[in-house]
Amino acid sequence: MDIFLQQLINGLTAGSVYAVVALGYTMVYGIIQLINFAHGEVVMIGAMVAFSVIMALAGAQPGLPPVVIVLAGVAAAVPVCMAVGYLLERLAYRPLRHAPRLAPLITAIGMSIVLQHLALLIWSRDPIAFPQIIPLQVFEIGGAAITGVQIAIMLVSVVMMAGLSAMIYRTRLGAAMRATAENPHVASLMGVDIDRVIAVTFLIGAALAAVAGVMVGTYYGIAHYTMGATLGLKAFSAAVLGGIGNMAGAMLGGLLLGVVEALGAGYVGELTDLCHASFLSDALVERCARDGHLILFGSNYQDVFAFLVLILVLVFRPSGLLGERVADRA
């Protein structure tokens, strides 16, 4: 039971991040039918920018409260990521909006590679370590351990998802976004500025990605120029699991994917007698627990379960768990 509770906590933490990133995928796909594979790299840029600011402030102003330093990093990462998201839409995707679907898809993959190598040039290939400014707080729940960082990640994710849902369903902008997703031609005839709505969608998705990047980096304590690749694919898997184009489905899919990963990796790791050192990501060299006994998600089996779930969903329920079907447009 201790292992179950521990992995459930780890899975909910991971799933909260997946859900936030998956919202960016599903918002863009729901409106312009584009899978923005560069979205994971926007998450990476958010983490790298935030870490750079956090390290600079921690070195120059060591007396500042940790919360203020982290918030300063977020405040710097959000506008940078929003600028990247806007440039992606304006320069890479808008000219191809009426092109065959394969063209923007290939462009998205190409922009992902471009952003990775730009990050490599700016921050180098060495991982950026998060400075130890946040004191470790571990709470016991039924024999399982949960840290203050995990609690903060889950709370921030819930607040962002609730705020986005309220914006989509309670504001004029949200109504314009839903109208554009339903039928952009009719929405345009009704006075909706389609270009503006699509641009704002990319801006919102990029802002969410920036916060998600800070959460991932803070949780693992490290950021790297390749960190967005696997994270982006898993978030896309979460969006497909819940139903691509469905906001609630992205949230549900992210949480479920995180729990499936954590439980599968935890129990397989237990059965195969793997040591704690095996619970590391090959790409990011992710750290284990900040104390000696807490196993964080990140085992070598984790990716297997994530993409196995994606394959099973595509085979048996392509529309996702919530059954959202997006009709083909003429």
Secondary structure in CASP SS format (residue, H / E / C, confidence):
PFRMAT SS
TARGET T0000
AUTHOR 0000-0000-0000
METHOD secondary structure of the structure
MODEL  1
M C 1.00
D H 1.00
I H 1.00
F H 1.00
L H 1.00
Q H 1.00
Q H 1.00
L H 1.00
I H 1.00
N H 1.00
G H 1.00
L H 1.00
T H 1.00
A H 1.00
G H 1.00
S H 1.00
V H 1.00
Y H 1.00
A H 1.00
V H 1.00
V H 1.00
A H 1.00
L H 1.00
G H 1.00
Y H 1.00
T H 1.00
M H 1.00
V H 1.00
Y H 1.00
G H 1.00
I H 1.00
I H 1.00
Q C 1.00
L C 1.00
I C 1.00
N C 1.00
F C 1.00
A C 1.00
H H 1.00
G H 1.00
E H 1.00
V H 1.00
V H 1.00
M H 1.00
I H 1.00
G H 1.00
A H 1.00
M H 1.00
V H 1.00
A H 1.00
F H 1.00
S H 1.00
V H 1.00
I H 1.00
M H 1.00
A H 1.00
L H 1.00
A H 1.00
G H 1.00
A H 1.00
Q C 1.00
P C 1.00
G C 1.00
L C 1.00
P C 1.00
P H 1.00
V H 1.00
V H 1.00
I H 1.00
V H 1.00
L H 1.00
A H 1.00
G H 1.00
V H 1.00
A H 1.00
A H 1.00
A H 1.00
V H 1.00
P H 1.00
V H 1.00
C H 1.00
M H 1.00
A H 1.00
V H 1.00
G H 1.00
Y H 1.00
L H 1.00
L H 1.00
E H 1.00
R H 1.00
L H 1.00
A H 1.00
Y H 1.00
R H 1.00
P H 1.00
L H 1.00
R C 1.00
H C 1.00
A C 1.00
P C 1.00
R C 1.00
L H 1.00
A H 1.00
P H 1.00
L H 1.00
I H 1.00
T H 1.00
A H 1.00
I H 1.00
G H 1.00
M H 1.00
S H 1.00
I H 1.00
V H 1.00
L H 1.00
Q H 1.00
H H 1.00
L H 1.00
A H 1.00
L H 1.00
L H 1.00
I H 1.00
W H 1.00
S C 1.00
R C 1.00
D C 1.00
P C 1.00
I E 1.00
A E 1.00
F C 1.00
P C 1.00
Q C 1.00
I C 1.00
I C 1.00
P C 1.00
L C 1.00
Q C 1.00
V E 1.00
F E 1.00
E E 1.00
I E 1.00
G C 1.00
G C 1.00
A E 1.00
A E 1.00
I E 1.00
T E 1.00
G H 1.00
V H 1.00
Q H 1.00
I H 1.00
A H 1.00
I H 1.00
M H 1.00
L H 1.00
V H 1.00
S H 1.00
V H 1.00
V H 1.00
M H 1.00
M H 1.00
A H 1.00
G H 1.00
L H 1.00
S H 1.00
A H 1.00
M H 1.00
I H 1.00
Y H 1.00
R H 1.00
T C 1.00
R H 1.00
L H 1.00
G H 1.00
A H 1.00
A H 1.00
M H 1.00
R H 1.00
A H 1.00
T H 1.00
A H 1.00
E H 1.00
N C 1.00
P H 1.00
H H 1.00
V H 1.00
A H 1.00
S H 1.00
L H 1.00
M C 1.00
G C 1.00
V C 1.00
D C 1.00
I H 1.00
D H 1.00
R H 1.00
V H 1.00
I H 1.00
A H 1.00
V H 1.00
T H 1.00
F H 1.00
L H 1.00
I H 1.00
G H 1.00
A H 1.00
A H 1.00
L H 1.00
A H 1.00
A H 1.00
V H 1.00
A H 1.00
G H 1.00
V H 1.00
M H 1.00
V H 1.00
G H 1.00
T H 1.00
Y H 1.00
Y H 1.00
G C 1.00
I E 1.00
A E 1.00
H C 1.00
Y C 1.00
T C 1.00
M H 1.00
G H 1.00
A H 1.00
T H 1.00
L H 1.00
G H 1.00
L H 1.00
K H 1.00
A H 1.00
F H 1.00
S H 1.00
A H 1.00
A H 1.00
V H 1.00
L H 1.00
G H 1.00
G C 1.00
I C 1.00
G C 1.00
N C 1.00
M H 1.00
A H 1.00
G H 1.00
A H 1.00
M H 1.00
L H 1.00
G H 1.00
G H 1.00
L H 1.00
L H 1.00
L H 1.00
G H 1.00
V H 1.00
V H 1.00
E H 1.00
A H 1.00
L H 1.00
G H 1.00
A H 1.00
G H 1.00
Y H 1.00
V H 1.00
G H 1.00
E H 1.00
L H 1.00
T C 1.00
D C 1.00
L C 1.00
C C 1.00
H H 1.00
A H 1.00
S H 1.00
F C 1.00
L C 1.00
S C 1.00
D C 1.00
A C 1.00
L C 1.00
V C 1.00
E C 1.00
R C 1.00
C C 1.00
A C 1.00
R C 1.00
D C 1.00
G C 1.00
H C 1.00
L C 1.00
I C 1.00
L C 1.00
F C 1.00
G C 1.00
S C 1.00
N C 1.00
Y C 1.00
Q H 1.00
D H 1.00
V H 1.00
F H 1.00
A H 1.00
F H 1.00
L H 1.00
V H 1.00
L H 1.00
I H 1.00
L H 1.00
V H 1.00
L H 1.00
V H 1.00
F H 1.00
R C 1.00
P C 1.00
S C 1.00
G C 1.00
L C 1.00
L C 1.00
G C 1.00
E C 1.00
R C 1.00
V C 1.00
A C 1.00
D C 1.00
R C 1.00
A C 1.00
END
